[in-house]
Amino acid sequence: MTALCESGLSGLADLPSLTLEELNASASLLTRVDRKYVLTRDQADGFLAALPAGTRVLDIDSGRSFGYASTYFDTAGLDSFHDAAHRRARRGKTRTRTYLDSGITFLEVKTKRRAATVKSRLPWSGTEADAAASAFVAEKLAEGGVRPSGRLSPVLDVTYRRTTLLLPDAEGRVTLDVDLDWRLRRGADRLRVDDLVIVETKSSSRPCAADRLLWRTGHRPTSISKYATALAVLRPDLARNRWHRLLSTGPLAA
């Protein structure tokens, strides 16, 4: 039972399991509509208990919660941050993501096109000067209408644990992120919020059953970003108006 509840969310143990192969076959959703919600751990347990019958949880070697580490890249002027802070219609995000349990790392580019998020990725060697990787990032950002003003460098690291759910009939995916721990690359500033659970729904177009459940219980989508919101907290000199309500109430309130 300990392995099933590594995230600290008690509702996971009762859900039927799903293999990684089944998850990838039924709902890859690299182009999708994402909606994020900020919950406490108690609220997340209530959400898990109310999910529709047939919801399954990704289970690998009796584990249902997996470690992730990401590094976010930005220009010297923080173009990606400012695009998010000012809700620009065309914006992008570049990061590496390491799956800590397997040691596999990908270089990922996410662009926002109206309501849809498009994610592209390729295996990452860990070499920032890799010409092929640089070309990949430039190409994918340009496809999304994003043109950085300069060279991208690492700005922020984050680690967390993630659980992934698949809704009945492959209607969509749900991820729950806990134990979030952010660190600036320059300086020793760190942000950790123990009672924070970021719930993200991923569906092809319409709101899924998980969205409707969250709405019925008083939760609404929020614009939290693991990169931009955390950077606004760790860098008081940066604009944070977009996240004022989020940072004033709930788990992220000072």
N, C-alpha and C positions, 0 to 999 in steps of 0.2 A: 504493500500500500504506500510506503514512503516514496517509491519511484513514481507512483501515479500522481502524487501531490507535491512535487518539487516546487511548483509555482506558489503553493500556499492556498490555492483555490480548491475548496473541498468538493465543489460540485463536479469536478472533472472525473473523479473515480467512478461515478455511476454511468458515464456515457460509454456506448459501444465504441470499439476501436476501428481505426482506418489505417491502412498501410500507405506509405509514401507513394507507391506505384498507383494505388487506387486514387489518391488525391490528385496526382498529376494527370491521370487519364481522364478524370471527370471534370476538373475545373482548373485549368492552368491560369486563365484570366490575367494575362499579361497586359491586356488593354481592358480597362474596367472603370467603374465609378466607385470611388472610395468614400466612405463616411466614417469619421472618427468621433468617439465619445470618451469622456473622462469620467471614470467611476472610482469609488473606493473599493476596497477588497470585499467588504460586506455587500455592497451593491452588485458587484460582479458575481458573487456566489448566488444571489437572488436571481440574476439574469440567467445564469447557467441552469438553475433549477427549473426555469420556466420555458426553456427552449423547446421547440416542437419535437415530438417523438420521431426518432429516426436520425436525429443529429448525431454525427460521429466525430470522434477526436483522433487526431493523428497520433499514432502510437508506434514508436520505434524502440525495439528491445526493452519493452515495458516502461519506457519513459514517455511522458506526455507534456513535458516542458523542456525546452531546449535553449542553450545559450547562444546569443548572438553578440557580435561586436562590429560596430560600424565606425568608419571614419568619413567625415564630410569634408568636401573640398570646396573652396571658394576663391574668388579673386582677392587681391589686396584691398579693394574697395568694397568687398562683401556684396557683390552683385546679386548672388542667389538669395542672401538674407533680405536685401532691400526689395527685391522683386516680390518676395513672399509678404513682407511687412506692408507693402503698398498694394497688394492684391492685383498685381499686373496680370493681364489676361494670358500672356505667354511667359512662362517661367519654368526654370529647370533646376534640377538638383543632381549633384554628382557625389557618389560615395563608393566606398568599398564595403562589402559585407562578408564577414567570416562566420561560418557555422561552426561554433566552437566544439561541438561534439564530434564533428568529422574533420575539422581543420580545413575545409574547402572554402575558398575565397572567390568572390566575384566582384568585378567592377561594374557598377550599375549607374545608369542615367535615367532619371525620371523627368518627364515633361508634362506640363498641364495644358490641355487643349480643351477649352471651355470646361464642361463638367467631367471630362474623361482624363484619366491618368494613363500615360503610356510609359511602360518600363522596358528598357533594353539592358542586356548584360552580357558579359563575356568572362571567362576564367581570368583571374588576376594573379600575376606572378609576384606582386609585391614591389615591383620596380617602377617608381613614379616617372622615370625617364623613358619608359617603354614607348617607342614611336607608334607602334600599332595601337596601343591603348589610348594615346593622346589623339590619334586620328579618329578612333571610335567615339570618344567623348565629343570631339568637335562635330562629327557628322550627326550624331544623335541629337545634340543640342540644336544644331542648325535645322534639323528636320522639324523640331518643335518651335522654330522661330526664335530661338534663344542664342544670342551672340555675346559671350563674356567679353569684358573690356580688357582682360589680361590673362596671365597665366593662372591656372588653378593650383592651389596649395592646400595641404591639410589644415583644418581649423579646429574641428571638434571631434572628440571620440565619445562613443556611448556604448555601454554594455547593458544587456537586459535578457530576460528569459521570455520565450514566446510559446504559446499554445495555439494550435490551429484546429479549427472546426470546419466540417463540411455539412451544410444544411441538407435536408431531405431533397431528393430529386436534383441534386447538384445545383440548387437555386443560387448558391453563393457560398463564399468562405467567410469565416469570422476569425480574427486573430485577437488574442489577449496578451498584452505585454506587461510584465511586472519587473520589479527589482531594477528599475531604470537608474543608471548612474552615468552622469555626463562629466567630462573633463575638457577644459580648454587646452589646446596644444601649446599655447604660450601662457605661462603662468601656472599657478597651482589651483586655480579656481575650480570648484567641483560642485555639482548639484545632484543630490539623491533624495527621492521622495518615496518613502516606504509604503505609503497607503495609496499610491497611484496605480490605477489599472487603465491602460489605454486600450479600448476596444475598437477594432476597425472592421467594418463590413466591406466586402468586395463583391460586387455583382455586375452583371453585364449592362444593365440599364436601370430597370425599376428598383425601388427599395425592396429589400428582401424581408423574409419573416423576422430576422433578427432586428432589422431597423424598426419594423412595426412594433415589436415587443418593447424595444427601448423607448419608443415614443409613448407607448401606453403607460409606461412607468415614469414618465416625466423627464426623460433624457433626450436632448436634442444634439444634432451634429455640431461639432466645434472645429475650429480651424487650427487645432494644436499641430505643431510640426516638431518632430524629434530634433530637427536642426534649428530652425528659426526661433521657435518659442524658447527653447533652452538657451540659445545664444542671447536672446533678449533679457533673460533672467541673469545670466552670468556676466553680461556686459551692460551695466547701467547707463552707459553713454549712448546706447542704441535705442531706436524707437521701439516702443512696446505697446502703443495705443491699440493695435489690432487685437492684442491679447489681454487688454485691461480687465475685462470681466473674468476671463479664465484665471488670471493671476491674482484676482481679488477674492475669489470664493473657491471652495472645494479643496482637493488635495494639494493644489499648487499655490494656494494662498500663503503669503509670507507669515 
